[in-house]
Amino acid sequence: MPFGPTVAHAALGLYPVNVSTPEFQLSSLISDLRVVCGNNYMALVMAAFLKSPVYRYVATYYPQFPSEIYGGYKYKYSFHGIDTFAYFDATSLIVDHLTGEDKQWQTNVQQEVLDFVLGGHGFDKRGRYPEKTLILTDRTEVTSGYHTQQCLFWLANGFFSYSWIN
């Protein structure tokens, strides 16, 4: 999809390099395009049309040492599926040196899943999507939205289809 300098300039404003490293900002932009924004939109549609509650979380934790997965590339940041390794107590398969924070990350993910499976009372107390989104790191935070401004921008500019290329 071709896009002009206006879209490129606006996108750069949504992911300013002064916030973190350029690598982190590019990783955030790509993960928004490929996973986060599509999932936000899908959850929004489900919340609007289903009678059952919809809950949403985003795993933003990244190990203290780069993790190696998907062809040997060393990931510094969170990636799609990192929560699965934590849930199955398998972070050590992708990280050479687990720290206390890494172990706490695993414990937090396991506790959140267990709470949800056993009735979801903690989820109900913290709120349903789209009003609330859980942010999972080595602890759980509740936010009123995750990358909302960025996702609205990508959706308004016709980039929604990039989420479904996966």
C-alpha positions as CSV (number, residue, x, y, z in Angstrom):
1,M,0.0,0.0,0.0
2,P,1.6,3.3,-1.0
3,F,1.4,6.2,1.4
4,G,2.7,9.7,1.2
5,P,5.0,11.8,3.4
6,T,2.0,13.0,5.4
7,V,1.3,9.5,6.8
8,A,5.0,8.8,7.3
9,H,5.6,12.1,9.2
10,A,2.5,11.5,11.4
11,A,3.6,7.9,12.2
12,L,7.0,9.2,13.3
13,G,5.2,11.6,15.7
14,L,3.4,8.6,17.2
15,Y,6.6,6.8,17.9
16,P,9.1,9.5,18.9
17,V,12.7,8.5,19.1
18,N,13.4,10.5,22.3
19,V,11.2,8.1,24.3
20,S,13.5,5.1,23.9
21,T,15.9,3.7,21.4
22,P,15.1,3.8,17.7
23,E,15.0,0.0,17.7
24,F,12.3,-0.1,20.4
25,Q,10.3,2.5,18.6
26,L,10.4,0.6,15.3
27,S,9.6,-2.6,17.2
28,S,6.6,-0.9,18.8
29,L,5.4,0.4,15.4
30,I,5.7,-3.0,13.8
31,S,4.0,-4.8,16.6
32,D,1.1,-2.3,16.6
33,L,0.6,-2.8,12.8
34,R,0.9,-6.6,12.9
35,V,-0.7,-7.6,16.2
36,V,-1.8,-5.0,18.8
37,C,-4.1,-2.8,16.7
38,G,-5.8,-5.7,14.9
39,N,-6.4,-7.4,18.2
40,N,-7.7,-4.2,19.7
41,Y,-10.2,-3.8,16.9
42,M,-11.3,-7.4,16.9
43,A,-11.8,-7.2,20.7
44,L,-13.8,-4.0,20.2
45,V,-16.1,-5.6,17.7
46,M,-16.6,-8.6,19.9
47,A,-17.4,-6.4,23.0
48,A,-20.0,-4.5,20.9
49,F,-21.8,-7.6,19.6
50,L,-21.3,-10.4,22.1
51,K,-23.3,-10.8,25.3
52,S,-20.3,-12.3,27.1
53,P,-17.7,-10.1,28.7
54,V,-14.5,-9.4,26.7
55,Y,-11.2,-9.0,28.5
56,R,-8.0,-7.9,26.9
57,Y,-4.4,-8.0,28.0
58,V,-1.1,-7.0,26.4
59,A,2.1,-8.6,27.5
60,T,4.8,-5.9,27.5
61,Y,7.4,-7.7,29.6
62,Y,10.8,-8.3,28.1
63,P,13.5,-10.5,29.8
64,Q,16.5,-8.8,31.4
65,F,18.7,-10.6,28.9
66,P,17.7,-11.0,25.2
67,S,15.7,-14.1,24.4
68,E,16.4,-16.3,21.5
69,I,13.6,-17.8,19.4
70,Y,12.3,-17.9,15.9
71,G,15.5,-18.8,14.0
72,G,18.1,-17.7,16.5
73,Y,17.4,-14.0,16.5
74,K,18.0,-12.4,19.9
75,Y,14.9,-10.4,20.9
76,K,15.4,-7.5,23.4
77,Y,11.8,-6.7,23.7
78,S,8.5,-8.5,24.2
79,F,7.2,-10.5,21.3
80,H,4.0,-12.3,20.3
81,G,3.8,-15.5,22.3
82,I,6.2,-14.5,25.1
83,D,3.3,-15.1,27.6
84,T,2.9,-18.7,26.4
85,F,6.5,-19.4,27.5
86,A,5.8,-17.8,30.9
87,Y,2.5,-19.7,31.4
88,F,4.2,-23.1,30.8
89,D,7.1,-22.1,33.1
90,A,9.3,-22.3,30.0
91,T,11.0,-18.9,29.8
92,S,14.3,-20.6,30.5
93,L,14.0,-22.2,27.0
94,I,14.4,-18.8,25.4
95,V,16.5,-16.9,28.0
96,D,19.9,-18.1,29.1
97,H,20.0,-16.4,32.5
98,L,16.6,-16.0,34.3
99,T,16.6,-13.2,36.8
100,G,14.2,-12.7,39.7
101,E,12.1,-10.4,37.5
102,D,11.9,-13.0,34.8
103,K,10.7,-15.5,37.4
104,Q,8.2,-13.0,38.8
105,W,6.9,-12.5,35.2
106,Q,6.2,-16.2,34.9
107,T,4.5,-16.2,38.2
108,N,2.3,-13.2,37.4
109,V,1.2,-14.7,34.0
110,Q,0.4,-18.0,35.7
111,Q,-1.6,-16.3,38.4
112,E,-3.6,-14.1,36.0
113,V,-4.5,-17.1,33.8
114,L,-5.4,-19.1,36.9
115,D,-7.6,-16.3,38.2
116,F,-9.4,-16.0,34.9
117,V,-10.0,-19.8,34.6
118,L,-11.3,-20.1,38.1
119,G,-13.9,-17.5,37.6
120,G,-12.4,-14.3,36.4
121,H,-13.4,-12.3,39.4
122,G,-10.1,-10.3,39.4
123,F,-10.8,-9.5,35.7
124,D,-14.3,-8.3,36.5
125,K,-13.1,-6.1,39.3
126,R,-10.4,-4.5,37.1
127,G,-12.7,-3.9,34.1
128,R,-13.8,-5.3,30.8
129,Y,-12.6,-4.3,27.3
130,P,-12.9,-1.6,25.8
131,E,-12.9,0.4,29.1
132,K,-9.9,-1.4,30.5
133,T,-6.9,-3.3,29.3
134,L,-4.5,-5.3,31.5
135,I,-0.8,-4.7,30.9
136,L,1.2,-7.7,32.0
137,T,4.8,-7.3,33.1
138,D,6.3,-8.8,36.3
139,R,3.1,-7.2,37.8
140,T,-0.3,-6.4,36.4
141,E,-1.4,-2.8,35.6
142,V,-4.7,-1.6,34.4
143,T,-5.0,1.0,31.7
144,S,-7.9,2.7,29.9
145,G,-6.3,1.8,26.6
146,Y,-3.1,0.5,25.1
147,H,-1.7,2.4,22.1
148,T,-5.1,3.8,21.4
149,Q,-3.9,6.9,19.5
150,Q,-1.6,4.8,17.4
151,C,-4.2,2.2,16.6
152,L,-6.8,4.9,15.6
153,F,-4.2,6.4,13.3
154,W,-3.4,3.1,11.6
155,L,-7.1,2.2,11.2
156,A,-8.0,5.6,9.8
157,N,-5.2,5.4,7.3
158,G,-6.1,2.0,5.9
159,F,-3.4,-0.1,7.6
160,F,-5.8,-2.5,9.3
161,S,-5.1,-5.3,6.7
162,Y,-1.5,-5.5,7.8
163,S,-2.7,-7.1,11.0
164,W,-4.1,-10.1,9.1
165,I,-1.0,-10.8,7.0
166,N,0.3,-12.9,9.9
